[in-house]
């Protein structure tokens, strides 16, 4: 069959396909900020979720931060051996060498620390106090002096050290990668610093990791943002801030937190541990928190 005849056949079948698969969308549902070509049931569910809780951005007072942008990771991010050598040569080096995570080190429920460290040369870094580090950085002075924004800071400082919020790195936080296939939120209580392929929320609420890793929130986030090649999602803060956080009663919040902690403990002991049963239990509680009906749960689970 020729291309022309195939094309004509497709056109001839258009009315049949439209009748069987088409959607009826009222004009009132076509908003000025963008059209969502979804069924009324999906749009109603999205509206229900939005009204069922406080947007994440508001819930955390907009404290959603990106990690450090060094401008030259191959210089500032070092191995454990390099760290140990610096400290052996000059014990004061330990003050500015911090455990470091990349986006790929942050998994669902767990952190896979690859024993990498960052020389945290923040604004005002007193390089002369750390002779071993200075000697090391001097080798790369030309490359470091060629980075973007170099006119706004000395050659040996990080390009964007998250000035003003760096103290938050060492606080309990929820951390997640900038690209993920499935919700990949984890709890960090060990004070990791992270690169700009990670985001973090400095909040000490373990239970919150439950809704954020739930099937329901994954569905919601996938509906309000766009996937990239391979079906992966990007963690854009403007969209993350829209995730509705329900006002969980204490008993339910406590129950979710217990399940989350079991997931965290299981992954800490074995990062390949099967937590599916625990996650199913979390999903059930999350559905209840948002007041989903069986029909609405079916929409979520069939979509995802």
C-alpha positions in Angstrom: 0.0 0.0 0.0 1.4 3.4 -1.0 2.0 6.3 1.5 -0.8 8.3 -0.1 -3.4 5.5 0.2 -2.4 4.9 3.8 -2.7 8.6 4.6 -6.2 8.7 3.0 -7.2 5.6 5.0 -6.2 7.3 8.2 -8.2 10.4 7.3 -11.2 8.3 6.4 -11.0 6.7 9.8 -10.6 10.0 11.7 -14.3 10.3 12.5 -14.5 6.8 13.9 -11.4 7.2 16.0 -12.6 10.6 17.3 -16.0 9.2 18.3 -14.4 6.3 20.2 -11.5 8.1 21.8 -12.3 11.7 21.8 -13.0 13.9 24.9 -15.7 16.5 25.4 -14.2 19.5 27.2 -16.3 22.5 28.2 -15.0 25.9 27.3 -14.9 26.9 31.0 -12.2 24.3 31.5 -9.9 25.9 29.0 -7.9 28.2 31.3 -5.8 31.2 30.2 -2.7 29.7 31.8 -2.8 26.7 29.6 -5.2 24.0 28.3 -5.4 20.6 29.8 -6.8 18.2 27.3 -8.0 15.6 29.9 -11.3 14.1 30.7 -13.7 15.8 33.1 -13.0 13.1 35.7 -9.2 13.8 35.6 -9.7 17.5 35.8 -12.1 17.1 38.7 -9.6 15.0 40.5 -6.8 17.5 40.0 -9.1 20.2 41.4 -10.1 18.0 44.3 -6.4 17.4 45.2 -5.5 21.0 45.0 -8.3 21.9 47.4 -7.5 19.1 49.8 -4.3 20.6 51.2 -1.8 23.3 51.5 0.6 23.8 48.5 4.0 22.4 49.4 5.7 25.8 48.8 3.4 27.4 51.3 3.7 24.5 53.7 7.5 24.8 53.8 7.6 28.6 53.6 9.1 28.3 50.1 12.2 26.7 51.5 13.0 24.4 48.5 16.6 24.8 47.6 18.9 23.6 44.8 22.3 22.3 45.8 25.7 23.9 45.2 26.9 24.9 41.7 30.7 24.8 41.8 31.4 25.8 38.2 34.0 23.0 38.1 33.0 19.8 39.9 36.1 18.0 38.8 38.1 20.3 41.0 35.9 20.9 44.0 34.5 17.4 44.3 37.1 15.0 45.6 37.5 11.4 46.6 37.8 10.0 50.1 41.5 9.4 49.6 42.0 13.0 48.6 40.1 14.1 51.6 42.2 11.9 53.9 45.4 13.2 52.3 44.4 16.9 52.8 43.5 16.2 56.5 46.8 14.3 57.0 48.7 17.2 55.6 46.7 19.9 57.4 44.1 18.8 60.0 42.3 22.1 59.7 41.1 21.0 56.2 38.4 18.9 57.8 36.5 22.2 58.6 35.7 22.8 54.9 35.5 19.4 53.4 31.9 18.1 53.5 30.3 14.8 52.4 28.7 15.3 49.0 25.8 13.9 47.1 25.0 14.0 43.4 21.5 13.6 42.0 22.2 9.9 41.0 23.2 9.2 44.7 19.7 10.0 45.9 17.3 7.1 45.6 13.7 6.4 46.7 13.8 6.3 50.5 17.6 6.1 50.6 20.9 7.9 50.0 23.7 5.9 48.3 26.8 7.8 49.5 29.6 7.3 47.0 32.3 8.6 49.4 32.7 11.8 47.5 33.4 15.1 49.2 33.2 18.8 48.3 35.7 21.5 49.2 33.1 24.0 50.4 34.8 27.2 49.5 31.8 29.5 50.2 31.8 33.3 50.0 34.5 34.7 52.3 36.5 31.5 52.2 39.9 32.2 54.0 42.1 30.2 51.7 45.3 31.0 53.5 44.0 29.2 56.6 44.1 25.9 54.7 47.5 25.5 53.0 46.9 22.0 51.7 43.7 23.0 50.0 45.3 26.2 48.6 48.2 24.2 47.1 45.7 21.9 45.5 43.5 24.7 44.1 46.4 26.6 42.7 47.0 23.8 40.2 43.6 24.8 38.6 43.8 28.5 39.0 43.5 29.2 35.3 40.5 27.0 34.8 38.8 28.3 38.0 39.4 31.9 36.8 37.6 31.1 33.6 34.2 30.2 35.2 31.0 32.1 34.8 30.4 34.8 37.5 34.1 34.9 38.3 34.0 38.7 38.3 31.8 38.6 41.4 34.1 36.4 43.6 37.7 35.3 44.1 39.0 32.6 41.8 39.1 29.9 44.5 35.5 30.2 45.7 32.5 28.1 44.5 30.5 29.6 41.6 27.1 29.5 43.4 27.5 28.2 47.0 23.9 28.9 47.9 25.1 31.8 50.0 22.8 32.5 53.0 21.3 29.0 53.1 24.4 26.8 53.3 23.8 26.2 57.0 20.7 24.3 56.1 22.7 21.5 54.6 23.6 20.2 58.0 20.0 20.2 59.2 17.5 17.3 58.9 16.0 17.5 55.4 14.1 15.9 52.6 16.3 15.5 49.6 15.5 14.5 46.0 17.2 14.4 42.6 16.4 16.8 39.8 15.5 14.0 37.3 13.7 10.8 38.3 11.6 8.0 36.9 9.5 7.5 40.0 9.2 9.7 43.1 12.6 9.6 44.8 12.4 11.5 48.0 14.7 10.5 50.9 15.5 11.7 54.4 18.9 13.0 55.3 19.9 13.4 58.9 23.6 13.1 58.3 24.3 16.6 57.0 25.2 15.8 53.4 25.9 18.7 51.1 24.6 18.3 47.5 25.3 19.4 44.0 23.0 21.3 41.7 21.5 18.0 40.5 19.8 17.7 43.8 17.1 19.7 45.6 16.3 19.7 49.3 13.7 20.9 51.8 15.1 21.6 55.3 12.3 20.2 57.3 12.3 17.6 60.1 9.0 15.8 59.2 9.7 12.2 58.4 6.0 11.5 57.6 6.0 14.0 54.7 8.2 11.6 52.7 5.2 9.3 52.6 2.8 11.5 50.6 5.7 12.8 48.4 6.7 9.2 47.5 3.1 8.0 47.1 1.6 6.9 43.8 -1.0 9.6 44.1 1.5 12.5 44.3 3.5 10.9 41.5 0.3 11.0 39.4 -0.5 14.6 40.4 3.0 15.8 39.6 3.1 14.0 36.2 -0.2 15.6 35.3 0.9 19.2 36.1 4.4 19.0 34.5 5.9 17.4 31.4 8.0 14.2 31.2 11.2 14.2 29.3 12.8 11.6 27.1 12.3 8.1 28.5 9.3 9.1 30.6 11.5 10.7 33.3 10.3 13.7 35.3 12.1 16.9 36.1 11.9 18.3 39.6 11.1 21.9 38.8 10.5 23.9 42.0 7.7 25.9 40.5 5.7 22.7 40.0 6.9 21.0 43.2 5.6 23.9 45.2 2.1 23.1 43.8 1.9 19.6 45.4 -0.9 19.7 47.9 0.0 18.6 51.4 -3.1 17.4 53.4 -3.7 18.5 57.0 -3.0 15.0 58.4 -4.6 14.3 61.8 -2.0 13.2 64.3 -3.0 9.5 64.4 -2.8 9.2 60.6 0.4 11.2 60.4 2.0 9.0 63.0 0.9 5.8 61.2 2.4 7.1 57.9 5.6 8.1 59.7 5.9 4.6 61.1 5.6 3.1 57.6 8.0 5.6 56.2 10.6 4.8 58.9 10.3 1.1 58.1 11.0 1.9 54.4 14.0 4.0 55.4 15.3 1.3 57.8 14.9 -1.4 55.2 16.8 0.6 52.5 19.5 1.5 55.0 20.1 -2.2 55.7 19.8 -3.2 52.1 19.3 -0.7 49.3 17.7 -3.4 47.2 15.2 -4.3 49.8 11.6 -4.8 48.6 9.4 -2.2 50.2 6.4 -2.6 48.0 4.1 -3.9 50.7 5.0 -0.9 52.9 4.5 1.5 50.0 1.1 0.0 49.2 0.1 0.6 52.8 1.3 4.2 52.5 -0.6 4.6 49.3 -3.8 3.4 51.0 -3.4 5.9 53.8 -2.6 8.7 51.4 -5.7 8.0 49.4 -7.7 8.3 52.6 -6.0 11.6 53.6 -7.2 13.1 50.3 -10.6 11.5 50.5 -10.4 9.6 47.2 -13.2 7.4 46.1 -12.7 4.0 44.5 -13.4 5.5 41.1 -10.7 8.2 41.7 -8.2 5.7 42.9 -8.8 3.7 39.7 -8.0 6.8 37.6 -4.7 7.2 39.4 -3.6 3.6 39.3 -4.6 3.1 35.6 -2.8 6.3 34.6 0.4 5.4 36.4 
